[in-house]
């Protein structure tokens, strides 16, 4: 019996990001090639059926009408410069119709603005390129913004843009056809590590903190500069000229965590990057991340990420 290919659609708007679009479509092409099977089909759509010009000036012609998009398994809206200004009621209605007919839907980069405008992200976790993060949160408070590299919540798929589209599509491919195929594609692309939805856009943290409290941002920057030898709460308070009680209140109010918990999570995120991107031993990693014992590091890591440090480093397909 012939395997039915999954059908993807990519809706491009004017000034769409070409790197994000190509980063999403190329893993599908490579999955077909490297598996020797016809796993995926894809079509290009535009809001009005006419050609659009990407942000790099290249014109792109559609090969499917938006009216036929309900035949797709999943449709991605690819955003770029000025996507937040698009308020095409016909387009928004069409997207709602497509979802109503059972297609999954997603957004690449600032394409999340269009899904949010259509009401298709209300109550869903999502992400967007950091340049649009604050605007999205202010304009659409019903949307749950996470700041991740990519996010999957039920039948909604979003990514931060750029090369994060590779990670999102490789995650989808791995879930459907195994980790080994996704890993082989990442090697083909010289993409050293497949990032997960737990990877955050680092610039997001600072943008959010700066908007809330300059003193809080200063404390976090001190923490970042002192991962291997953590600074005590007393010293953190002294270095920014406020009391320990004020430090506690800032963190509780703006992050929902104690300073100690926030610092611990930062050190664990640092440790994870070292695990995945270096050949350092686990002993070297826990020391470089400010832990005094392996047992404390391993216990904290497992509680936060759900896997042990050694399992995190070992590929699931080996």
C-alpha positions in Angstrom: 0.0 0.0 0.0 1.4 3.4 -1.0 2.1 5.7 1.9 0.1 8.9 1.8 2.3 12.0 1.9 1.5 14.7 4.5 0.5 17.9 2.8 2.0 21.2 4.0 1.0 24.7 2.9 3.1 27.9 3.2 1.1 31.1 3.1 3.6 33.9 2.2 2.7 37.6 2.8 4.5 40.6 1.2 7.9 41.1 2.9 8.0 37.5 4.3 11.2 36.3 5.7 12.9 34.1 3.0 15.3 32.5 5.5 12.4 31.4 7.7 10.4 30.1 4.7 13.4 28.1 3.2 14.3 26.8 6.7 10.9 25.3 7.0 10.5 23.8 3.5 14.0 22.4 3.1 13.7 19.8 5.9 10.6 18.4 4.1 12.5 18.1 0.8 15.5 16.5 2.6 13.2 14.1 4.5 11.9 12.8 1.2 15.4 12.5 -0.3 17.1 10.9 2.7 14.3 8.5 3.5 13.9 7.4 -0.1 10.2 7.8 0.4 7.5 10.4 -0.6 6.8 11.5 3.0 5.8 15.2 2.3 4.2 17.4 -0.3 4.0 21.2 -0.1 2.3 24.1 -1.7 2.8 27.9 -1.7 -0.1 30.2 -1.2 -0.5 34.0 -1.0 -3.4 36.1 0.5 -4.8 37.1 -2.9 -3.5 34.5 -5.2 -0.9 37.0 -6.7 2.8 36.9 -6.5 4.4 38.4 -3.3 7.8 39.9 -2.8 9.9 38.5 0.1 11.9 40.9 2.3 15.1 40.1 0.2 13.3 41.3 -3.0 12.7 37.9 -4.6 9.2 37.5 -6.1 7.3 34.3 -5.3 4.3 32.8 -7.2 1.7 30.7 -5.5 0.7 27.3 -6.8 -2.5 26.8 -4.7 -5.5 29.0 -4.1 -6.4 29.9 -0.5 -9.9 28.5 -1.2 -8.4 25.1 -1.6 -6.3 25.1 1.5 -8.7 23.1 3.6 -7.3 20.0 1.7 -4.0 20.6 3.5 -2.9 18.7 6.6 -1.1 21.8 8.0 -0.8 25.4 6.9 2.0 27.7 8.0 1.7 31.5 7.8 5.1 33.0 7.1 5.6 36.5 8.4 8.2 39.1 8.1 8.5 42.9 8.0 5.2 44.7 8.6 3.2 41.5 9.2 1.7 43.0 12.4 0.0 45.7 10.2 -1.9 43.1 8.1 -5.7 43.2 8.9 -7.2 41.6 5.8 -10.6 40.4 7.0 -11.0 38.0 4.1 -7.7 36.4 4.9 -8.6 36.1 8.6 -11.9 34.5 7.7 -10.3 32.1 5.4 -7.8 31.0 8.0 -10.7 30.3 10.5 -12.5 28.4 7.8 -9.4 26.2 7.1 -9.0 25.4 10.8 -12.7 24.7 11.1 -12.4 22.1 8.3 -9.7 20.2 10.3 -6.3 21.5 9.1 -3.7 22.2 11.7 -2.2 25.7 11.5 1.0 27.4 12.4 3.1 30.5 12.0 6.7 31.2 11.2 8.3 34.3 12.7 5.9 37.3 12.9 3.2 35.2 11.1 1.8 34.7 14.6 0.4 38.2 14.4 -2.0 37.1 11.7 -3.1 34.0 13.6 -3.6 36.1 16.7 -5.7 38.6 14.7 -7.9 35.8 13.5 -8.4 34.7 17.1 -6.7 31.3 16.4 -4.1 31.7 19.2 -6.5 32.6 22.0 -5.7 30.4 25.0 -2.8 28.8 23.2 0.9 28.9 24.0 2.9 30.4 21.2 6.1 32.2 20.3 7.3 34.9 17.9 10.5 36.6 16.9 11.7 38.7 19.8 11.2 42.0 17.9 7.5 41.4 17.9 7.1 39.9 21.4 6.1 42.9 23.4 3.7 44.1 20.7 2.0 40.7 20.5 1.6 40.5 24.2 0.1 44.0 24.5 -2.2 43.6 21.4 -3.4 40.1 22.1 -3.5 39.4 25.9 -5.5 36.2 25.3 -2.4 34.7 23.7 0.1 32.9 26.0 3.6 33.9 24.9 6.4 31.7 26.0 9.6 33.2 24.4 10.7 29.7 23.2 12.6 28.9 20.0 9.4 27.1 18.9 6.2 26.1 20.5 3.6 23.4 19.9 0.3 23.6 21.7 -2.2 21.0 20.5 -2.8 21.8 16.8 -1.0 25.1 16.8 2.7 25.4 15.7 4.8 28.6 16.1 8.5 29.4 15.8 10.6 32.5 16.5 11.8 32.8 12.9 15.2 32.6 11.2 16.7 29.2 11.5 14.4 28.2 14.4 12.0 26.9 11.6 14.5 24.1 11.0 14.2 23.0 14.6 10.4 23.1 14.5 10.2 21.1 11.3 12.8 18.6 12.4 10.8 18.1 15.6 7.7 17.3 13.5 9.7 14.9 11.3 11.2 13.2 14.3 7.7 12.7 15.9 6.4 11.2 12.6 9.3 9.3 11.2 11.9 8.9 14.0 14.8 10.7 15.6 17.3 9.1 13.3 15.9 10.7 10.1 15.7 14.2 11.8 19.3 13.8 13.0 20.5 12.8 9.6 18.8 15.9 8.1 20.4 18.1 10.7 23.9 16.7 9.8 23.1 17.4 6.1 22.3 21.0 6.9 25.4 21.4 9.1 22.9 22.1 11.9 24.9 20.9 14.9 22.1 20.6 17.4 18.4 20.3 17.1 17.0 22.7 19.6 13.8 21.9 21.5 10.9 24.0 22.7 12.6 24.3 26.1 15.3 26.5 24.4 14.5 30.1 24.9 15.3 33.2 22.9 17.9 34.7 25.1 17.2 38.3 24.1 13.6 37.9 25.2 14.5 37.6 28.9 16.3 40.9 28.9 13.7 42.7 26.9 11.0 41.6 29.3 13.0 42.4 32.4 14.1 45.8 31.1 10.4 46.7 30.6 9.6 45.7 34.2 12.5 46.9 36.3 16.0 48.2 35.5 17.3 47.0 38.9 15.9 43.5 38.2 17.7 43.5 34.9 20.9 44.5 36.5 20.6 41.7 39.1 20.0 39.1 36.3 23.0 40.4 34.4 25.1 40.0 37.5 23.8 36.4 37.8 24.7 35.7 34.2 28.2 36.9 34.7 28.6 34.7 37.8 27.4 31.3 36.8 30.4 29.2 38.0 30.7 31.0 41.4 27.1 32.2 42.3 26.8 35.5 44.1 25.1 35.4 47.5 21.7 37.2 48.0 23.4 39.7 50.3 26.0 40.6 47.7 23.4 40.8 44.9 21.3 43.3 47.0 24.4 45.3 48.0 25.6 45.5 44.4 22.4 47.2 43.2 21.9 49.3 46.3 18.6 47.8 47.6 17.6 45.5 50.5 17.3 41.7 50.3 13.6 42.1 50.9 13.3 44.4 47.9 15.2 41.9 45.8 12.8 39.1 46.8 9.8 41.3 46.1 11.1 42.3 42.6 11.6 38.6 41.6 8.3 37.5 43.0 6.4 40.3 41.4 8.0 40.1 37.9 9.1 36.5 37.5 6.9 34.5 39.9 10.1 32.9 41.4 12.4 33.6 44.3 15.9 35.0 43.4 17.4 31.6 44.4 15.0 29.7 42.1 15.6 32.0 39.2 19.4 31.7 39.6 19.2 27.9 39.8 17.2 27.7 36.6 19.6 30.0 34.9 22.5 27.7 35.9 20.6 24.6 34.8 20.0 26.2 31.4 23.7 27.0 31.2 24.5 23.4 32.1 22.2 22.1 29.4 23.9 24.1 26.7 27.3 22.7 27.8 25.9 19.2 27.8 24.5 19.5 24.3 27.2 21.7 22.7 30.5 20.7 24.2 32.5 17.5 25.0 33.1 18.6 28.7 32.6 15.9 31.2 29.5 16.0 33.5 31.8 16.8 36.4 33.3 19.7 34.6 29.9 20.9 33.6 28.3 20.9 37.1 31.3 22.7 38.4 31.2 25.3 35.6 27.5 25.7 36.4 27.9 26.5 40.1 27.1 23.2 41.7 29.2 21.8 44.4 28.2 18.1 44.1 27.1 15.8 41.3 24.1 14.5 43.3 22.7 18.0 43.8 23.2 18.8 40.1 21.7 15.6 38.9 18.7 15.9 41.1 18.0 19.5 40.2 18.5 18.8 36.5 16.1 15.9 36.5 13.5 17.8 38.4 13.7 20.8 35.9 14.1 18.9 32.6 12.6 15.5 33.3 15.7 13.6 32.3 19.1 13.0 33.9 22.2 14.9 32.6 23.6 11.7 31.1 20.4 10.9 29.3 20.2 14.5 28.0 23.5 14.0 26.3 22.7 10.6 24.8 20.7 10.8 21.5 17.4 8.9 21.7 18.2 7.0 18.4 21.6 5.5 19.5 
